[in-house]
Amino acid sequence: MFEHSVLLRREPSWRPPGKPFVPVSAPRSWLGEPRSLTARLRAGCRDGFNVVVLRQAWRKPFAGEAARLGAGRRRMLVREVMLRDGLTPLVLARTVIPPDSLRGPHCALARLGNRPLGEVLFARRGLRRCSLECCRLGSAAWLPSIAGLCGIRQEVWGRRSVYRVGDARLLVAEFFLPAALQLESVAGRIAAPGLPEAAGVAESACRRVAGVPA
């Protein structure tokens, strides 16, 4: 039953973040945040930022994930976590990493434990974000167990990006729960570039992530 995910009933419908799909009422500063989401959340947490690993295992990804990574439908490392402020869920995240992206210096990505991925990823030299897509999910999109645990009763916005560092690539999806949108972090008060108006960043036009050394 949970072959693909312990979060989602089915694969979300991802789209480039242009108008009219992402309206003004959407959490655009979060969806378009170019810096480390982990750092932004930490800055706003009052009861202690922490990570709960819901599952990390070798699983077949969703078809769209395999296509985005260009890796076929083989098993990949799938990590699904909850980012919290104390006991309050803020973000649900899903990372998919092909086996060949866990070799050499990148093998540490498979041994994160409760350490946030962003803390490790954004410390890597030459990190590139090669795509950005958004989705919005109703409460029925989630497995009942996670919907109950996180109190999901309304629409949730998410984003996903392909990151490249050296010869490694990974796909990271983040879903913003209501409590995250209420955080008054220092980083959140700084004007973020926001979302592009047209199509997402193409695979052939990867951008260096802000604040990461080249």
Backbone as CSV, one residue per row, in Angstrom:
resi,resn,N_x,N_y,N_z,CA_x,CA_y,CA_z,C_x,C_y,C_z
1,MET,0.826,-1.210,0.000,0.000,0.000,0.000,0.858,1.256,0.000
2,PHE,2.009,1.184,0.713,2.860,2.357,0.831,4.138,2.192,0.007
3,GLU,4.023,1.576,-1.172,5.201,1.333,-1.989,5.884,2.646,-2.368
4,HIS,5.099,3.624,-2.813,5.687,4.869,-3.289,5.900,5.898,-2.183
5,SER,4.951,5.997,-1.245,5.005,7.105,-0.295,4.230,6.780,0.971
6,VAL,4.701,7.348,2.097,3.929,7.291,3.344,3.214,8.623,3.575
7,LEU,3.318,9.524,2.604,2.642,10.814,2.698,1.423,10.897,1.791
8,LEU,1.607,10.496,0.547,0.653,10.804,-0.519,-0.071,9.572,-1.036
9,ARG,-1.341,9.750,-1.354,-2.116,8.667,-1.983,-1.652,8.415,-3.414
10,ARG,-1.290,9.502,-4.107,-0.883,9.418,-5.509,0.082,10.563,-5.802
11,GLU,0.701,10.505,-6.963,1.643,11.556,-7.350,0.911,12.865,-7.605
12,PRO,1.382,13.981,-7.039,0.765,15.285,-7.305,0.910,15.679,-8.770
13,SER,0.083,16.616,-9.192,0.177,17.190,-10.528,1.036,18.448,-10.436
14,TRP,2.267,18.345,-10.883,3.217,19.446,-10.782,3.183,20.304,-12.041
15,ARG,3.302,21.612,-11.844,3.276,22.533,-12.972,4.291,23.659,-12.750
16,PRO,4.775,24.266,-13.837,5.650,25.431,-13.689,4.923,26.537,-12.932
17,PRO,5.634,27.345,-12.155,4.989,28.313,-11.266,4.616,29.637,-11.917
18,GLY,3.973,29.582,-13.091,3.547,30.819,-13.737,2.084,31.109,-13.474
19,LYS,1.645,32.286,-13.845,0.230,32.623,-13.739,-0.514,31.863,-14.820
20,PRO,-1.794,31.500,-14.652,-2.602,31.796,-13.465,-2.589,30.680,-12.420
21,PHE,-1.709,29.671,-12.596,-1.745,28.525,-11.690,-1.447,28.927,-10.250
22,VAL,-0.474,29.802,-10.052,-0.119,30.244,-8.702,-0.674,31.653,-8.494
23,PRO,-1.834,31.780,-7.855,-2.456,33.097,-7.671,-1.729,33.933,-6.621
24,VAL,-2.112,35.185,-6.539,-1.501,36.095,-5.573,-1.720,35.608,-4.150
25,SER,-2.830,34.910,-3.910,-3.148,34.434,-2.561,-2.277,33.273,-2.113
26,ALA,-1.523,32.663,-3.030,-0.645,31.544,-2.681,0.561,32.046,-1.888
27,PRO,1.192,31.166,-1.110,2.377,31.559,-0.323,3.602,31.702,-1.220
28,ARG,3.596,32.744,-2.034,4.604,32.885,-3.084,6.021,33.050,-2.537
29,SER,6.188,33.711,-1.402,7.543,33.893,-0.876,8.144,32.569,-0.422
30,TRP,7.287,31.644,0.037,7.766,30.316,0.430,8.031,29.465,-0.803
31,LEU,7.126,29.496,-1.757,7.299,28.693,-2.963,8.526,29.135,-3.751
32,GLY,8.821,30.422,-3.737,9.945,30.937,-4.498,11.194,31.189,-3.685
33,GLU,11.213,30.760,-2.437,12.374,30.992,-1.564,13.652,30.417,-2.198
34,PRO,14.637,31.264,-2.519,15.843,30.763,-3.179,16.905,30.267,-2.215
35,ARG,16.780,30.618,-0.956,17.786,30.240,0.030,17.378,28.942,0.729
36,SER,18.081,28.602,1.772,17.823,27.370,2.505,16.503,27.460,3.265
37,LEU,15.588,26.552,2.964,14.323,26.506,3.685,14.570,26.152,5.150
38,THR,15.541,25.274,5.400,15.883,24.913,6.776,16.269,26.149,7.586
39,ALA,17.101,27.009,7.013,17.544,28.214,7.722,16.364,29.150,7.988
40,ARG,15.476,29.274,7.039,14.316,30.154,7.226,13.398,29.624,8.319
41,LEU,13.183,28.337,8.337,12.342,27.745,9.374,12.988,27.877,10.748
42,ARG,14.276,27.608,10.823,14.980,27.724,12.102,14.823,29.126,12.685
43,ALA,14.932,30.143,11.811,14.866,31.526,12.271,13.509,31.868,12.872
44,GLY,12.463,31.158,12.442,11.129,31.472,12.934,10.621,30.581,14.048
45,CYS,11.317,29.465,14.305,10.836,28.522,15.323,11.060,29.062,16.736
46,ARG,10.074,28.857,17.600,10.160,29.278,18.993,10.417,28.110,19.943
47,ASP,10.006,26.916,19.529,10.106,25.767,20.424,11.157,24.758,19.992
48,GLY,11.964,25.120,19.009,13.046,24.246,18.591,12.758,23.527,17.291
49,PHE,13.496,23.879,16.270,13.360,23.211,14.973,13.857,21.777,15.089
50,ASN,13.121,20.829,14.522,13.546,19.430,14.555,12.981,18.675,13.363
51,VAL,13.596,17.542,13.086,13.226,16.710,11.936,12.778,15.343,12.424
52,VAL,11.643,14.892,11.930,11.151,13.539,12.203,11.190,12.755,10.894
53,VAL,11.971,11.684,10.854,12.036,10.843,9.661,10.851,9.885,9.681
54,LEU,9.980,10.029,8.698,8.805,9.168,8.603,9.138,7.848,7.912
55,ARG,9.957,7.929,6.881,10.476,6.715,6.240,11.657,7.088,5.349
56,GLN,12.675,6.265,5.387,13.770,6.344,4.433,14.049,4.929,3.973
57,ALA,13.852,4.681,2.677,13.963,3.315,2.179,14.163,3.342,0.668
58,TRP,14.611,2.206,0.152,14.747,2.064,-1.300,13.383,1.682,-1.873
59,ARG,12.840,2.567,-2.674,11.512,2.379,-3.250,11.507,2.836,-4.705
60,LYS,10.561,2.335,-5.480,10.365,2.871,-6.828,9.715,4.244,-6.718
61,PRO,10.249,5.241,-7.395,9.647,6.573,-7.335,8.374,6.635,-8.154
62,PHE,7.644,7.731,-8.003,6.528,7.981,-8.901,7.075,8.149,-10.317
63,ALA,6.221,7.888,-11.310,6.661,7.959,-12.706,7.208,9.341,-13.060
64,GLY,6.535,10.390,-12.596,6.983,11.741,-12.895,8.308,12.081,-12.249
65,GLU,8.576,11.511,-11.085,9.855,11.737,-10.408,10.994,11.088,-11.186
66,ALA,10.757,9.856,-11.637,11.787,9.158,-12.409,12.088,9.915,-13.699
67,ALA,11.030,10.438,-14.340,11.218,11.194,-15.576,11.996,12.477,-15.317
68,ARG,11.678,13.160,-14.227,12.367,14.418,-13.913,13.848,14.187,-13.636
69,LEU,14.172,13.056,-13.030,15.568,12.730,-12.723,16.274,12.045,-13.893
70,GLY,15.499,11.614,-14.891,16.084,10.926,-16.028,16.763,9.624,-15.648
71,ALA,16.132,8.909,-14.718,16.805,7.739,-14.146,16.030,6.435,-14.300
72,GLY,14.911,6.423,-15.013,14.151,5.196,-15.152,13.393,4.842,-13.880
73,ARG,12.607,3.767,-13.925,11.774,3.389,-12.793,12.457,2.392,-11.864
74,ARG,13.770,2.435,-11.751,14.475,1.576,-10.795,14.260,2.098,-9.381
75,ARG,14.638,1.310,-8.400,14.519,1.745,-7.009,15.526,2.853,-6.701
76,MET,15.067,3.812,-5.930,15.910,4.927,-5.516,15.722,5.122,-4.017
77,LEU,16.606,5.902,-3.433,16.473,6.203,-2.013,15.407,7.285,-1.852
78,VAL,14.343,6.951,-1.145,13.241,7.893,-0.919,13.190,8.216,0.573
79,ARG,13.324,9.488,0.886,13.333,9.958,2.274,12.149,10.904,2.466
80,GLU,11.274,10.575,3.401,10.114,11.417,3.694,10.174,11.838,5.158
81,VAL,10.082,13.142,5.387,10.270,13.670,6.731,9.220,14.735,7.051
82,MET,9.136,15.032,8.336,8.315,16.125,8.841,9.247,17.115,9.532
83,LEU,9.167,18.375,9.155,9.923,19.432,9.812,8.993,20.116,10.803
84,ARG,9.455,20.271,12.049,8.565,20.749,13.114,9.172,21.901,13.902
85,ASP,8.311,22.650,14.538,8.683,23.616,15.570,8.198,23.017,16.877
86,GLY,9.112,22.443,17.643,8.680,21.675,18.810,7.895,20.461,18.352
87,LEU,6.610,20.429,18.701,5.731,19.329,18.270,4.796,19.746,17.141
88,THR,4.941,20.959,16.637,4.038,21.486,15.614,4.581,21.208,14.215
89,PRO,3.863,20.447,13.385,4.329,20.187,12.018,4.304,21.465,11.178
90,LEU,5.404,21.704,10.474,5.519,22.879,9.613,5.545,22.519,8.128
91,VAL,6.362,21.537,7.797,6.586,21.168,6.400,6.703,19.656,6.297
92,LEU,6.116,19.097,5.262,6.343,17.705,4.902,7.248,17.711,3.675
93,ALA,8.259,16.869,3.668,9.228,16.885,2.578,9.514,15.474,2.093
94,ARG,9.816,15.391,0.804,10.103,14.105,0.163,11.306,14.302,-0.759
95,THR,12.319,13.484,-0.567,13.527,13.552,-1.374,13.744,12.222,-2.080
96,VAL,14.063,12.279,-3.357,14.320,11.080,-4.151,15.732,11.193,-4.732
97,ILE,16.563,10.177,-4.465,17.964,10.208,-4.890,18.289,8.922,-5.642
98,PRO,18.727,9.007,-6.913,19.149,7.812,-7.649,20.396,7.201,-7.022
99,PRO,20.596,5.906,-7.192,21.761,5.240,-6.586,23.097,5.833,-7.005
100,ASP,23.228,6.240,-8.284,24.514,6.762,-8.748,24.823,8.152,-8.204
101,SER,23.860,8.760,-7.504,24.107,10.057,-6.867,24.532,9.918,-5.408
102,LEU,24.734,8.681,-4.973,25.141,8.427,-3.590,26.550,7.846,-3.501
103,ARG,27.313,8.066,-4.561,28.673,7.539,-4.592,29.669,8.579,-4.109
104,GLY,30.828,8.090,-3.680,31.920,8.978,-3.297,31.510,9.935,-2.196
105,PRO,31.784,11.230,-2.385,31.519,12.205,-1.326,30.032,12.410,-1.045
106,HIS,29.184,11.914,-1.950,27.744,12.119,-1.774,27.073,11.014,-0.969
107,CYS,27.825,9.986,-0.574,27.215,8.869,0.150,26.659,9.316,1.501
108,ALA,27.145,10.438,2.029,26.643,10.932,3.314,25.169,11.319,3.241
109,LEU,24.664,11.574,2.043,23.255,11.931,1.895,22.333,10.775,2.294
110,ALA,22.861,9.580,2.329,22.072,8.413,2.729,22.128,8.165,4.231
111,ARG,22.933,8.970,4.950,23.120,8.743,6.377,22.837,10.016,7.177
112,LEU,21.795,10.701,6.816,21.473,11.968,7.475,20.843,11.777,8.849
113,GLY,20.120,10.692,9.033,19.382,10.525,10.285,18.389,11.657,10.456
114,ASN,18.376,12.276,11.642,17.453,13.390,11.902,18.046,14.752,11.545
115,ARG,19.156,14.740,10.867,19.742,16.004,10.407,19.000,16.480,9.163
116,PRO,18.651,17.759,9.065,17.915,18.233,7.888,18.767,18.195,6.627
117,LEU,18.171,17.776,5.531,18.872,17.716,4.254,19.412,19.094,3.858
118,GLY,18.593,20.144,4.044,19.009,21.477,3.627,20.289,21.933,4.276
119,GLU,20.499,21.530,5.510,21.708,21.908,6.249,22.952,21.357,5.573
120,VAL,22.835,20.164,5.016,23.950,19.523,4.328,24.051,20.016,2.891
121,LEU,22.909,20.067,2.215,22.886,20.387,0.788,23.393,21.803,0.527
122,PHE,22.927,22.758,1.324,23.288,24.148,1.066,24.707,24.480,1.520
123,ALA,25.394,23.533,2.120,26.804,23.718,2.460,27.724,23.210,1.353
124,ARG,27.143,22.543,0.354,27.948,21.984,-0.738,28.336,23.078,-1.727
125,ARG,29.575,23.047,-2.170,30.044,24.006,-3.157,29.446,23.696,-4.532
126,GLY,29.056,24.740,-5.251,28.567,24.565,-6.610,27.165,24.010,-6.718
127,LEU,26.372,24.109,-5.653,25.003,23.602,-5.697,24.185,24.386,-6.721
128,ARG,23.433,23.656,-7.561,22.583,24.267,-8.577,21.142,23.791,-8.418
129,ARG,20.210,24.701,-8.590,18.794,24.318,-8.684,18.414,24.361,-10.156
130,CYS,17.944,23.239,-10.683,17.746,23.093,-12.122,16.288,23.077,-12.553
131,SER,15.378,23.161,-11.647,13.967,23.256,-12.022,13.174,23.695,-10.810
132,LEU,12.007,24.248,-11.055,11.080,24.589,-9.977,9.666,24.362,-10.489
133,GLU,8.914,23.566,-9.740,7.512,23.303,-10.073,6.682,23.441,-8.811
134,CYS,5.397,23.700,-8.973,4.495,23.865,-7.830,3.267,22.978,-7.978
135,CYS,2.621,22.719,-6.855,1.353,21.993,-6.860,0.505,22.481,-5.705
136,ARG,-0.772,22.188,-5.742,-1.644,22.420,-4.594,-2.494,21.174,-4.394
137,LEU,-2.581,20.753,-3.152,-3.208,19.481,-2.811,-4.325,19.693,-1.810
138,GLY,-5.463,19.072,-2.080,-6.546,19.053,-1.122,-6.300,17.992,-0.062
139,SER,-7.140,17.963,0.945,-6.942,17.018,2.050,-7.027,15.563,1.601
140,ALA,-7.772,15.293,0.524,-7.930,13.921,0.050,-6.673,13.384,-0.624
141,ALA,-5.711,14.239,-0.921,-4.485,13.801,-1.585,-3.545,13.065,-0.645
142,TRP,-3.751,13.250,0.657,-2.835,12.696,1.651,-3.342,11.364,2.192
143,LEU,-2.442,10.510,2.594,-2.840,9.303,3.305,-3.494,9.704,4.626
144,PRO,-4.556,9.007,5.046,-5.285,9.414,6.259,-4.403,9.544,7.490
145,SER,-3.402,8.687,7.612,-2.545,8.733,8.804,-1.791,10.054,8.891
146,ILE,-1.237,10.521,7.772,-0.460,11.764,7.802,-1.385,12.973,7.859
147,ALA,-2.551,12.884,7.223,-3.502,13.993,7.298,-3.970,14.199,8.733
148,GLY,-4.192,13.101,9.441,-4.600,13.210,10.838,-3.483,13.703,11.726
149,LEU,-2.274,13.204,11.501,-1.129,13.594,12.315,-0.825,15.079,12.180
150,CYS,-0.983,15.610,10.974,-0.647,17.011,10.702,-1.861,17.936,10.711
151,GLY,-3.048,17.378,10.934,-4.253,18.200,10.960,-4.531,18.882,9.637
152,ILE,-4.323,18.171,8.529,-4.536,18.759,7.208,-6.030,18.753,6.891
153,ARG,-6.604,19.939,6.855,-8.038,20.081,6.556,-8.294,21.082,5.435
154,GLN,-7.216,21.621,4.884,-7.369,22.623,3.841,-6.303,22.410,2.776
155,GLU,-6.371,23.219,1.741,-5.439,23.100,0.641,-4.002,23.374,1.099
156,VAL,-3.083,22.565,0.594,-1.665,22.702,0.916,-0.890,22.935,-0.377
157,TRP,-0.048,23.954,-0.363,0.811,24.237,-1.510,2.152,23.535,-1.329
158,GLY,2.717,23.103,-2.469,4.027,22.472,-2.436,4.887,22.931,-3.591
159,ARG,6.167,22.669,-3.473,7.102,22.956,-4.562,8.080,21.804,-4.664
160,ARG,8.694,21.640,-5.830,9.766,20.661,-5.955,10.831,21.203,-6.905
161,SER,12.055,20.816,-6.641,13.196,21.257,-7.435,14.160,20.100,-7.612
162,VAL,14.824,20.089,-8.749,15.965,19.208,-8.960,17.208,19.989,-8.558
163,TYR,18.025,19.396,-7.706,19.289,19.992,-7.309,20.424,19.154,-7.888
164,ARG,21.466,19.847,-8.305,22.675,19.185,-8.801,23.873,19.727,-8.047
165,VAL,24.739,18.822,-7.632,26.008,19.211,-7.039,27.037,18.212,-7.552
166,GLY,27.964,18.704,-8.354,28.882,17.807,-9.029,28.107,16.910,-9.983
167,ASP,28.363,15.610,-9.893,27.655,14.667,-10.765,26.422,14.073,-10.093
168,ALA,26.069,14.558,-8.923,24.898,14.038,-8.190,23.668,14.892,-8.481
169,ARG,22.522,14.251,-8.491,21.253,14.955,-8.679,20.227,14.363,-7.726
170,LEU,19.361,15.191,-7.219,18.300,14.722,-6.332,17.078,15.617,-6.503
171,LEU,15.929,15.037,-6.235,14.656,15.731,-6.387,14.066,15.954,-5.004
172,VAL,13.790,17.215,-4.675,13.301,17.572,-3.345,11.936,18.242,-3.477
173,ALA,10.939,17.666,-2.804,9.595,18.251,-2.754,9.287,18.671,-1.334
174,GLU,8.691,19.860,-1.181,8.362,20.406,0.138,6.926,20.909,0.122
175,PHE,6.169,20.551,1.152,4.756,20.905,1.248,4.554,21.742,2.510
176,PHE,4.002,22.940,2.320,3.950,23.933,3.396,2.620,23.857,4.149
177,LEU,2.692,23.411,5.388,1.515,23.310,6.239,1.164,24.690,6.802
178,PRO,-0.076,24.893,7.257,-0.497,26.229,7.720,0.418,26.849,8.767
179,ALA,0.950,26.050,9.686,1.794,26.608,10.742,3.067,27.228,10.180
180,ALA,3.583,26.692,9.073,4.792,27.261,8.477,4.521,28.649,7.928
181,LEU,3.346,28.837,7.351,3.018,30.122,6.734,2.832,31.216,7.766
182,GLN,2.657,30.832,9.017,2.447,31.814,10.083,3.742,32.220,10.780
183,LEU,4.845,31.579,10.409,6.111,31.910,11.052,6.532,33.329,10.689
184,GLU,6.973,34.064,11.697,7.464,35.423,11.472,8.976,35.423,11.638
185,SER,9.652,34.815,10.669,11.100,34.722,10.748,11.754,35.940,10.126
186,VAL,12.958,36.181,10.549,13.711,37.287,9.972,13.872,37.089,8.475
187,ALA,14.176,35.844,8.092,14.355,35.573,6.667,13.070,35.815,5.900
188,GLY,11.928,35.509,6.528,10.657,35.681,5.855,10.278,37.125,5.639
189,ARG,10.825,38.018,6.480,10.490,39.427,6.328,11.340,40.117,5.273
190,ILE,12.427,39.444,4.849,13.242,39.991,3.783,12.581,39.658,2.462
191,ALA,12.449,40.652,1.608,11.764,40.445,0.333,12.483,39.383,-0.483
192,ALA,11.768,38.299,-0.783,12.338,37.246,-1.603,12.026,37.539,-3.062
193,PRO,12.840,37.020,-3.992,12.591,37.271,-5.398,11.227,36.779,-5.851
194,GLY,10.661,35.811,-5.167,9.347,35.306,-5.543,9.434,34.345,-6.711
195,LEU,8.280,34.062,-7.302,8.200,33.074,-8.358,8.366,33.706,-9.723
196,PRO,8.963,32.961,-10.660,9.015,33.459,-12.030,7.617,33.486,-12.616
197,GLU,7.379,34.402,-13.529,6.048,34.544,-14.095,5.779,33.535,-15.191
198,ALA,6.826,33.013,-15.809,6.628,32.086,-16.907,6.991,30.687,-16.472
199,ALA,7.628,29.936,-17.358,7.951,28.545,-17.053,9.050,28.461,-16.021
200,GLY,9.177,27.284,-15.394,10.223,27.076,-14.408,11.595,27.044,-15.056
201,VAL,12.624,26.949,-14.249,13.990,26.949,-14.753,14.239,25.655,-15.510
202,ALA,14.754,25.763,-16.691,14.973,24.595,-17.535,16.164,23.795,-17.042
203,GLU,16.182,22.496,-17.377,17.299,21.652,-16.976,18.610,22.150,-17.577
204,SER,18.548,22.771,-18.749,19.757,23.244,-19.412,20.215,24.600,-18.888
205,ALA,19.462,25.172,-17.956,19.791,26.499,-17.444,19.811,26.489,-15.926
206,CYS,20.560,25.550,-15.348,20.624,25.449,-13.900,21.198,26.729,-13.303
207,ARG,20.620,27.138,-12.182,21.070,28.350,-11.515,21.784,28.013,-10.221
208,ARG,22.881,28.743,-9.975,23.573,28.551,-8.706,22.677,29.055,-7.578
209,VAL,22.579,28.269,-6.510,21.707,28.618,-5.401,22.308,29.787,-4.626
210,ALA,21.436,30.741,-4.249,21.884,31.930,-3.539,22.594,31.560,-2.250
211,GLY,23.719,32.186,-1.997,24.441,31.972,-0.751,25.337,30.750,-0.727
212,VAL,25.390,30.009,-1.830,26.241,28.821,-1.879,27.471,29.142,-2.707
213,PRO,28.672,28.857,-2.209,29.877,29.185,-2.954,29.989,28.391,-4.237
214,ALA,30.577,29.004,-5.249,30.721,28.332,-6.544,31.877,27.332,-6.501
